[in-house]
Amino acid sequence: MQNINMYIKENIGSVSSNIFTAPNIPEKKLNNAAKSMGLVDVINSIVAIFDNTAFGSAKDGFAITGEKIAIKDMFEDPYYIKFSDLKAVEYIKDVEQKSNGKEKITESIKFVKADNSSVNLTGLLSCNYELLANILNDAIKNTDSFEEEDQLITLSEMSERLKIAYLKIVINMAFSDDGVVDDQEFAEILLLMTRLELTTESRFEVRGYISNTDTHLSVAQLLNVIDEEASPSHIKSIRISLVKDLISTYMSVHNGKYENFDFLNNNKKLFAVSDEEIDLAVDAIKLDFNMLKTDFTDAALTKGMKELSAKAGAVGVPLAAVYLSGSVIGMSAAGLTSGLATLGLGGALGFSSMATGIGIAVLIGVGAYKGIKHLTGANELDQFKRRELMLNEVIKQTQSTISLLIGDLNFITNKLNEALKNHSLQDAKIQKLMKMMTALSGAADVLNEKSNRTQNNCIKMRCPNELDHGKLKSLTKEPTKQQIYTVVMSFYIEKDVSNVVDGNEKISKVYSLKNDIPTSQLDKLAKIFENIGYFNAVDVIKGKVSGLFS
């Protein structure tokens, strides 16, 4: 049986040029449709939108989730048809013979419910009614479960079990080449673990997999784990992202070449990717590495991303899928998306709504990046400034990887100490070496903590200590940004503050930044404030003015 979310996404685009499918639904259309069709609470589950307006607002038309279709006619309230209630979807063509001899053809779609009642849908602009009816009818006939799925999620938000299986496939590839994971490959795997935000325990398991080949699983077994853990809507994107990371890791030890990549060629059927999709992944890798070149300007990056987006569209793959694990030069998905937003490309390339959730809420509904302007005082950034911001993300991810590596060395040292104690090994040389290792790891831990504390304090300067609650609500009122409000508020605690006004004590409530927020989470919070324009007076004024007329 087919998955209705995937089936709709893969087929409904051929019905009309007015159809937009996730994750490439323009943010404005997504917001308007969600509000007018009563889908704000399930906005992340919207698979497709039919914009039936003359000026492209998407306030009228229909929207589809894995559970239902929401229909909104002009000047009417929306109504909903659950797929589980339907018996069939029929194409109706009425031909009326007019007095002048001409024919008047009226097309519609008839939704036939299980109780034999029916609802007709008509008045759609530029729509192939017959094809739409066939697609919807096939969807309900060949699907046994109608469930909504989050259409916007990246690898770092997925389960630990899935991420571990993903990394183990990369490790299998490294071993298949020459029987070892060399330093360059290991470095790439470490950076990938950072981008995927693995826990300490998960990183320990991955390292154990590298050191013990007897525990290795086949690619087929590991792909089965991924399929079990992932929503069906995400499987194709995960496959493409995996192929990109495999090619990048292979190229790191083969002078940037991948033509004789036997591991990929031998497993291409298992990965279920086409040659065109592989070429797209390679183009994305090349564009990433071009960014490191000193003569590669913002204009070149913008042009490259637009060309890559066009190629992805021709292949039928959302560009967000290619960057599901971030950029191969070290940017996380959040860092990449923020960087593209600085170029005004976030929404244009389908990245502004690529993912949701507390882990990377910075990706939700981010339009053109404006927060940097209040820091620089410049109306326009120079031709390299935006790319510099993206490269700073690469540096930050590398530093994070080194920090995690130090933490993991301490973790392993402690485990080794426990193992030696349990086996009562008292050899003097072993004891001396262990004392040296413990001392080194302890000092490294202190330095790492000092660095982390300094970075944490620096990032706090980009977050308001006391939150302007009204300003935040104004800037996050759109459906695609409402999750941002929830995320930001989770970092603040409500307190009562006493002030003396005209000789009288007055108690007011303030929202203060919580203490002991992990640096990684604090950094994401700072990005949120920058991306929504919290410190940009113009954005705030616009938000408040629009609020008066909404």
C-alpha positions as CSV (number, residue, x, y, z in Angstrom):
1,M,0.0,0.0,0.0
2,Q,1.2,3.5,-0.8
3,N,1.8,6.4,1.6
4,I,-0.7,9.1,0.8
5,N,1.6,11.9,1.7
6,M,4.3,10.8,-0.7
7,Y,1.8,9.9,-3.4
8,I,0.2,13.3,-3.3
9,K,3.5,15.1,-3.3
10,E,4.9,13.1,-6.2
11,N,1.8,13.3,-8.5
12,I,-0.4,16.3,-7.8
13,G,2.0,18.9,-9.3
14,S,1.0,17.8,-12.8
15,V,-2.6,18.9,-12.2
16,S,-2.0,22.6,-12.4
17,S,0.7,25.3,-12.3
18,N,-1.3,26.6,-9.4
19,I,-0.3,23.6,-7.2
20,F,2.5,24.1,-4.7
21,T,3.9,21.1,-2.8
22,A,6.0,20.9,0.5
23,P,8.6,21.9,1.2
24,N,8.5,24.3,-1.7
25,I,5.4,26.2,-0.8
26,P,6.1,29.9,-0.7
27,E,5.9,31.2,2.8
28,K,3.3,33.9,2.1
29,K,1.0,31.3,0.4
30,L,1.5,28.9,3.2
31,N,0.6,31.5,5.9
32,N,-2.5,32.7,4.0
33,A,-3.8,29.3,3.2
34,A,-3.3,28.0,6.7
35,K,-5.2,30.9,8.2
36,S,-8.0,31.1,5.7
37,M,-8.5,27.3,5.6
38,G,-8.2,26.7,9.4
39,L,-5.0,24.7,9.2
40,V,-2.8,26.8,11.5
41,D,-2.5,24.0,14.0
42,V,-1.4,21.5,11.4
43,I,0.6,23.8,9.1
44,N,3.7,21.5,9.1
45,S,1.5,18.7,7.7
46,I,0.3,20.5,4.7
47,V,1.4,18.5,1.7
48,A,0.0,20.7,-1.1
49,I,-1.9,23.9,-1.8
50,F,-4.0,24.8,-4.8
51,D,-4.0,28.6,-5.1
52,N,-7.3,29.5,-6.7
53,T,-6.9,33.3,-6.5
54,A,-6.2,35.7,-9.4
55,F,-3.4,37.5,-7.6
56,G,-1.6,34.6,-5.9
57,S,-2.6,35.1,-2.3
58,A,-3.7,31.4,-1.8
59,K,-6.5,32.5,0.5
60,D,-8.9,30.6,-1.7
61,G,-8.6,27.1,-3.2
62,F,-7.7,23.9,-1.4
63,A,-5.0,22.4,0.8
64,I,-4.2,18.7,1.4
65,T,-2.8,17.0,4.4
66,G,-2.4,13.2,4.9
67,E,-5.7,13.1,6.6
68,K,-8.0,15.5,4.7
69,I,-8.6,18.1,2.0
70,A,-9.6,21.6,3.1
71,I,-11.6,23.6,0.6
72,K,-12.1,27.3,0.7
73,D,-14.3,29.1,-1.8
74,M,-14.4,32.9,-2.2
75,F,-16.4,34.6,0.5
76,E,-17.2,31.3,2.1
77,D,-16.1,29.4,5.2
78,P,-13.7,26.5,4.6
79,Y,-15.0,22.9,4.8
80,Y,-13.2,19.7,5.2
81,I,-13.4,16.2,3.6
82,K,-11.6,13.4,5.4
83,F,-10.1,10.8,3.1
84,S,-11.2,8.0,5.5
85,D,-14.8,9.1,4.8
86,L,-14.6,8.8,1.1
87,K,-15.7,6.0,-1.1
88,A,-14.7,7.4,-4.4
89,V,-13.6,10.6,-6.2
90,E,-15.3,11.1,-9.7
91,Y,-14.7,13.3,-12.6
92,I,-17.8,15.1,-13.9
93,K,-18.2,16.7,-17.3
94,D,-21.5,18.4,-18.1
95,V,-22.1,19.5,-21.7
96,E,-24.9,22.0,-22.3
97,Q,-26.0,22.7,-25.8
98,K,-26.7,26.4,-26.2
99,S,-29.3,28.0,-28.5
100,N,-26.5,29.3,-30.8
101,G,-25.3,25.8,-31.3
102,K,-22.2,26.1,-29.2
103,E,-21.5,23.9,-26.2
104,K,-20.9,25.0,-22.7
105,I,-18.7,22.6,-20.8
106,T,-18.6,22.5,-17.0
107,E,-16.1,20.3,-15.2
108,S,-16.2,19.4,-11.5
109,I,-15.0,16.8,-9.1
110,K,-17.5,14.7,-7.1
111,F,-16.4,13.5,-3.6
112,V,-18.6,10.4,-2.9
113,K,-18.7,9.6,0.8
114,A,-19.2,6.2,2.4
115,D,-22.8,7.1,3.3
116,N,-23.4,7.9,-0.4
117,S,-23.7,11.7,0.2
118,S,-21.5,13.8,-2.1
119,V,-19.8,17.1,-2.4
120,N,-18.9,18.8,-5.7
121,L,-15.7,20.9,-6.2
122,T,-15.8,23.3,-9.2
123,G,-14.5,26.7,-10.2
124,L,-10.8,25.9,-10.1
125,L,-8.6,28.0,-12.3
126,S,-6.4,26.3,-14.9
127,C,-7.0,22.8,-13.5
128,N,-7.0,19.4,-15.1
129,Y,-10.1,18.1,-13.3
130,E,-9.9,14.6,-14.7
131,L,-6.3,14.1,-13.7
132,L,-7.0,15.6,-10.2
133,A,-9.9,13.2,-9.7
134,N,-7.8,10.2,-10.8
135,I,-5.0,11.1,-8.5
136,L,-7.3,11.6,-5.5
137,N,-9.3,8.5,-6.3
138,D,-6.1,6.4,-6.6
139,A,-4.9,7.9,-3.3
140,I,-7.9,6.7,-1.3
141,K,-8.3,3.4,-3.1
142,N,-4.7,2.3,-2.5
143,T,-4.0,3.7,0.9
144,D,-5.1,2.0,4.1
145,S,-3.9,4.6,6.6
146,F,-4.6,8.4,6.3
147,E,-2.2,10.1,8.7
148,E,-0.7,13.5,8.8
149,E,3.1,13.7,8.7
150,D,5.5,16.6,9.4
151,Q,6.7,17.7,6.0
152,L,9.4,19.9,7.3
153,I,12.2,18.2,9.3
154,T,16.0,17.8,9.0
155,L,18.3,14.9,10.0
156,S,19.4,16.5,13.2
157,E,15.8,16.3,14.5
158,M,15.3,12.7,13.6
159,S,15.8,9.7,16.0
160,E,19.2,8.8,17.4
161,R,18.8,5.2,16.0
162,L,18.2,6.6,12.5
163,K,21.2,9.0,12.7
164,I,23.5,6.2,14.0
165,A,22.4,3.9,11.1
166,Y,23.1,6.8,8.6
167,L,26.6,7.2,10.0
168,K,27.3,3.5,10.0
169,I,26.6,3.4,6.2
170,V,29.2,6.1,5.8
171,I,31.7,4.1,7.9
172,N,30.9,0.9,5.8
173,M,31.9,2.9,2.7
174,A,35.2,4.1,4.3
175,F,36.1,0.5,5.1
176,S,35.1,-0.9,1.7
177,D,37.6,1.4,0.0
178,D,40.8,0.2,1.6
179,G,39.9,-1.6,4.8
180,V,40.5,1.3,7.2
181,V,39.0,4.6,8.2
182,D,41.9,7.0,7.6
183,D,42.3,10.4,9.3
184,Q,40.6,12.4,6.6
185,E,37.6,10.1,6.5
186,F,37.4,10.1,10.3
187,A,37.5,13.9,10.4
188,E,34.6,14.0,7.9
189,I,32.6,11.5,10.1
190,L,33.3,13.6,13.2
191,L,32.0,16.8,11.5
192,L,29.0,14.9,10.3
193,M,28.3,13.7,13.9
194,T,28.4,17.3,15.0
195,R,26.0,18.5,12.3
196,L,23.6,15.7,13.2
197,E,23.8,16.6,16.9
198,L,24.5,13.1,18.2
199,T,24.5,12.5,21.9
200,T,27.6,11.4,23.8
201,E,26.4,7.8,24.0
202,S,25.5,7.7,20.3
203,R,29.0,9.1,19.4
204,F,30.5,6.4,21.6
205,E,28.5,3.7,19.7
206,V,29.6,5.1,16.3
207,R,33.3,5.0,17.4
208,G,32.8,1.5,18.7
209,Y,31.5,0.5,15.3
210,I,34.6,1.9,13.7
211,S,37.0,0.0,16.0
212,N,35.2,-3.3,15.7
213,T,34.5,-4.6,12.2
214,D,33.0,-7.8,13.6
215,T,29.9,-5.8,14.5
216,H,29.4,-4.3,11.1
217,L,25.9,-4.6,9.5
218,S,25.2,-4.7,5.8
219,V,24.0,-1.6,3.9
220,A,20.6,-3.3,3.4
221,Q,20.2,-3.9,7.2
222,L,21.1,-0.3,8.0
223,L,18.8,1.1,5.4
224,N,16.0,-1.0,6.9
225,V,16.7,0.7,10.2
226,I,16.4,4.1,8.6
227,D,13.2,3.1,6.9
228,E,11.7,1.9,10.1
229,E,12.6,5.1,12.0
230,A,11.7,7.6,9.3
231,S,8.3,8.9,8.1
232,P,7.7,7.7,4.6
233,S,7.7,11.3,3.4
234,H,11.3,11.7,4.5
235,I,12.8,8.5,3.1
236,K,13.7,9.8,-0.4
237,S,15.2,13.0,1.0
238,I,17.3,10.9,3.5
239,R,18.6,8.7,0.6
240,I,19.7,11.7,-1.4
241,S,21.3,13.4,1.6
242,L,23.1,10.1,2.4
243,V,24.5,9.8,-1.1
244,K,25.7,13.3,-1.0
245,D,27.6,12.6,2.3
246,L,29.0,9.4,1.0
247,I,30.3,11.1,-2.2
248,S,31.8,13.9,-0.2
249,T,33.6,11.6,2.3
250,Y,34.9,9.5,-0.6
251,M,36.1,12.6,-2.5
252,S,38.0,13.8,0.6
253,V,40.6,11.0,0.2
254,H,40.5,10.8,-3.6
255,N,41.6,14.3,-4.6
256,G,38.1,15.5,-5.1
257,K,37.2,12.8,-7.6
258,Y,34.3,10.2,-7.4
259,E,34.2,8.6,-10.8
260,N,35.4,5.2,-9.6
261,F,33.2,5.1,-6.6
262,D,32.5,1.3,-6.4
263,F,30.6,1.4,-3.1
264,L,28.0,3.8,-4.6
265,N,27.8,1.9,-7.9
266,N,27.4,-1.4,-6.1
267,N,24.6,-0.1,-3.8
268,K,22.8,2.3,-6.2
269,K,19.7,0.1,-6.4
270,L,19.5,-0.1,-2.6
271,F,19.8,3.7,-2.3
272,A,17.1,4.0,-5.0
273,V,18.7,7.1,-6.5
274,S,19.0,8.0,-10.1
275,D,22.0,9.2,-12.0
276,E,20.4,12.7,-12.2
277,E,20.0,12.8,-8.4
278,I,23.6,11.8,-8.0
279,D,24.7,14.5,-10.3
280,L,22.6,17.0,-8.3
281,A,24.4,15.9,-5.1
282,V,27.8,16.3,-6.8
283,D,26.9,19.8,-8.0
284,A,25.9,20.7,-4.4
285,I,29.2,19.5,-3.1
286,K,31.2,21.5,-5.7
287,L,29.2,24.6,-4.9
288,D,29.9,24.1,-1.2
289,F,33.6,23.9,-1.8
290,N,33.6,26.9,-4.1
291,M,32.5,28.9,-1.2
292,L,35.9,28.4,0.4
293,K,37.7,30.1,-2.5
294,T,38.7,33.6,-1.9
295,D,37.5,34.9,-5.3
296,F,34.0,33.4,-4.8
297,T,31.7,36.4,-4.2
298,D,28.2,36.7,-2.8
299,A,26.9,37.2,-6.3
300,A,28.5,33.9,-7.4
301,L,27.0,32.1,-4.5
302,T,23.6,33.5,-5.2
303,K,23.9,32.5,-8.9
304,G,25.1,29.1,-8.0
305,M,22.3,28.4,-5.5
306,K,19.7,29.5,-8.0
307,E,21.1,27.3,-10.7
308,L,21.3,24.4,-8.3
309,S,17.6,25.1,-7.3
310,A,16.6,25.0,-11.0
311,K,18.4,21.7,-11.5
312,A,16.7,20.3,-8.4
313,G,13.4,21.3,-9.8
314,A,14.1,19.7,-13.1
315,V,15.1,16.4,-11.3
316,G,12.0,16.6,-9.2
317,V,13.9,16.9,-5.9
318,P,13.4,19.6,-3.2
319,L,16.7,21.4,-2.8
320,A,16.1,21.1,1.0
321,A,16.5,17.3,0.6
322,V,20.1,17.8,-0.7
323,Y,21.0,19.8,2.4
324,L,19.1,17.6,4.9
325,S,22.3,17.1,6.9
326,G,23.7,20.5,6.3
327,S,26.6,21.5,4.1
328,V,29.6,19.2,3.5
329,I,32.1,21.9,4.3
330,G,30.8,22.0,7.9
331,M,27.6,24.1,8.2
332,S,24.7,22.6,10.0
333,A,21.3,22.8,8.3
334,A,20.5,25.8,10.6
335,G,23.7,27.6,9.7
336,L,23.2,27.0,6.0
337,T,19.6,28.2,6.0
338,S,20.5,31.3,7.9
339,G,23.3,32.0,5.5
340,L,21.0,31.6,2.5
341,A,18.6,33.9,4.2
342,T,21.3,36.6,4.3
343,L,21.3,36.4,0.5
344,G,17.5,36.7,0.4
345,L,17.4,33.1,-0.9
346,G,15.7,31.4,2.0
347,G,12.1,31.5,0.8
348,A,13.0,31.6,-2.8
349,L,14.8,28.2,-2.6
350,G,12.3,26.5,-0.2
351,F,14.7,26.7,2.8
352,S,12.8,29.2,4.9
353,S,10.3,26.5,5.8
354,M,12.6,23.5,5.4
355,A,12.4,22.3,9.0
356,T,10.7,22.9,12.3
357,G,11.1,22.0,15.9
358,I,13.0,23.2,18.9
359,G,16.4,22.0,17.7
360,I,16.4,24.1,14.5
361,A,13.5,26.5,15.0
362,V,15.7,29.2,13.4
363,L,14.7,27.7,10.0
364,I,11.0,28.4,10.4
365,G,9.6,31.2,8.2
366,V,12.9,33.2,7.9
367,G,12.7,35.8,5.2
368,A,15.5,38.0,4.0
369,Y,18.1,38.3,6.8
370,K,18.1,41.8,8.3
371,G,19.4,41.4,11.8
372,I,23.0,42.0,10.7
373,K,22.2,45.5,9.5
374,H,21.6,46.9,13.0
375,L,25.1,45.6,14.0
376,T,26.9,47.1,11.0
377,G,24.9,50.2,10.5
378,A,25.1,49.6,6.7
379,N,22.3,49.6,4.2
380,E,24.1,47.2,2.0
381,L,26.7,44.6,2.9
382,D,29.8,44.3,0.7
383,Q,30.0,41.5,-1.8
384,F,31.8,39.2,0.6
385,K,30.1,39.9,3.8
386,R,27.2,37.5,3.5
387,R,29.5,34.6,2.4
388,E,31.7,35.5,5.4
389,L,28.8,34.9,7.7
390,M,28.3,31.4,6.2
391,L,32.0,30.6,6.5
392,N,31.9,31.7,10.2
393,E,29.3,28.9,10.6
394,V,31.9,26.5,9.2
395,I,34.4,27.6,11.8
396,K,31.9,27.4,14.5
397,Q,30.9,23.8,13.6
398,T,34.6,22.8,13.4
399,Q,35.2,24.3,16.9
400,S,32.1,22.4,18.1
401,T,33.5,19.2,16.7
402,I,36.8,19.7,18.5
403,S,34.9,20.5,21.7
404,L,32.9,17.3,21.4
405,L,36.0,15.4,20.6
406,I,37.6,16.5,23.9
407,G,34.4,15.6,25.8
408,D,34.4,12.2,24.2
409,L,38.1,11.6,25.1
410,N,37.2,12.3,28.7
411,F,34.2,9.9,28.4
412,I,36.5,7.2,27.0
413,T,39.2,7.8,29.6
414,N,36.7,7.3,32.4
415,K,35.4,4.1,30.8
416,L,39.0,2.9,30.5
417,N,39.8,3.7,34.1
418,E,36.7,1.8,35.2
419,A,37.7,-1.2,33.1
420,L,41.2,-1.3,34.5
421,K,40.0,-1.1,38.1
422,N,37.5,-3.9,37.5
423,H,40.3,-6.1,36.1
424,S,42.7,-5.2,38.9
425,L,45.4,-4.3,36.5
426,Q,48.3,-2.9,38.6
427,D,51.1,-2.9,36.1
428,A,53.2,0.2,36.9
429,K,53.6,1.3,33.3
430,I,49.8,1.0,32.7
431,Q,49.1,3.0,35.9
432,K,51.6,5.7,34.9
433,L,50.1,6.0,31.4
434,M,46.6,6.2,32.8
435,K,47.6,9.0,35.2
436,M,49.1,10.9,32.4
437,M,46.0,10.4,30.2
438,T,43.7,11.4,33.1
439,A,45.8,14.5,33.7
440,L,45.7,15.5,30.0
441,S,42.0,14.9,29.6
442,G,41.3,16.8,32.8
443,A,43.3,19.8,31.7
444,A,41.6,19.6,28.2
445,D,38.2,19.5,29.9
446,V,39.0,22.6,31.9
447,L,40.2,24.5,28.8
448,N,37.2,23.3,26.9
449,E,34.8,24.4,29.7
450,K,36.6,27.8,29.8
451,S,36.2,28.2,26.0
452,N,32.6,27.1,26.2
453,R,31.8,29.6,29.0
454,T,33.4,32.5,27.2
455,Q,31.5,31.6,24.0
456,N,28.3,31.3,26.0
457,N,28.8,34.8,27.5
458,C,29.5,36.2,24.1
459,I,26.3,34.8,22.6
460,K,24.3,36.1,25.5
461,M,25.1,39.6,24.3
462,R,23.0,38.8,21.2
463,C,20.0,37.7,23.3
464,P,17.9,40.2,25.3
465,N,18.2,39.5,29.0
466,E,14.7,40.8,29.5
467,L,12.4,39.9,26.7
468,D,10.0,42.4,25.1
469,H,7.1,40.1,25.0
470,G,4.9,42.4,22.9
471,K,7.6,42.8,20.3
472,L,8.1,39.0,20.1
473,K,4.4,38.4,19.6
474,S,4.3,41.0,16.8
475,L,7.2,39.5,15.0
476,T,5.9,35.9,15.2
477,K,2.2,36.3,14.5
478,E,2.3,34.5,11.2
479,P,1.5,30.8,11.3
480,T,4.9,29.7,10.0
481,K,6.5,31.7,12.8
482,Q,4.2,30.8,15.7
483,Q,6.5,27.9,16.7
484,I,9.3,30.4,17.0
485,Y,7.3,32.2,19.7
486,T,6.9,28.9,21.7
487,V,10.6,28.1,21.3
488,V,11.8,31.5,22.4
489,M,9.5,31.6,25.5
490,S,11.0,28.2,26.6
491,F,14.3,30.0,27.2
492,Y,12.7,32.6,29.4
493,I,11.2,32.5,32.9
494,E,8.5,34.8,34.2
495,K,9.4,36.8,37.3
496,D,7.6,39.4,39.4
497,V,9.6,42.6,39.8
498,S,8.9,45.3,42.4
499,N,9.2,48.9,41.4
500,V,8.3,52.1,43.2
501,V,6.1,54.4,41.2
502,D,5.0,57.7,42.7
503,G,5.8,56.4,46.1
504,N,3.8,53.2,45.6
505,E,5.1,49.8,45.1
506,K,4.1,48.3,41.8
507,I,4.6,44.6,40.9
508,S,5.2,44.0,37.2
509,K,6.0,40.8,35.3
510,V,9.1,40.4,33.2
511,Y,10.5,37.6,31.2
512,S,14.2,36.9,32.1
513,L,16.7,34.8,30.2
514,K,17.2,31.5,32.0
515,N,20.6,30.6,33.4
516,D,22.7,27.6,32.3
517,I,21.4,27.4,28.8
518,P,23.7,25.1,26.8
519,T,25.9,27.1,24.3
520,S,24.5,25.2,21.3
521,Q,20.9,26.1,22.2
522,L,21.8,29.7,23.1
523,D,23.4,30.1,19.7
524,K,20.2,29.0,18.0
525,L,18.2,31.4,20.2
526,A,20.5,34.3,19.1
527,K,20.0,33.3,15.4
528,I,16.2,33.4,16.0
529,F,16.3,36.9,17.3
530,E,18.5,38.0,14.4
531,N,16.4,36.3,11.7
532,I,13.1,37.6,12.9
533,G,14.5,41.1,13.1
534,Y,14.1,41.5,16.9
535,F,16.8,44.2,17.1
536,N,15.7,45.9,13.8
537,A,13.4,48.8,14.6
538,V,12.0,48.9,11.0
539,D,10.9,45.3,11.2
540,V,9.2,45.8,14.6
541,I,7.3,48.9,13.4
542,K,6.2,47.0,10.3
543,G,4.9,44.2,12.4
544,K,3.0,46.5,14.8
545,V,1.5,48.5,11.9
546,S,0.4,45.4,10.0
547,G,-1.1,44.1,13.3
548,L,-3.4,47.2,13.4
549,F,-5.0,46.2,10.1
550,S,-5.0,42.4,10.4
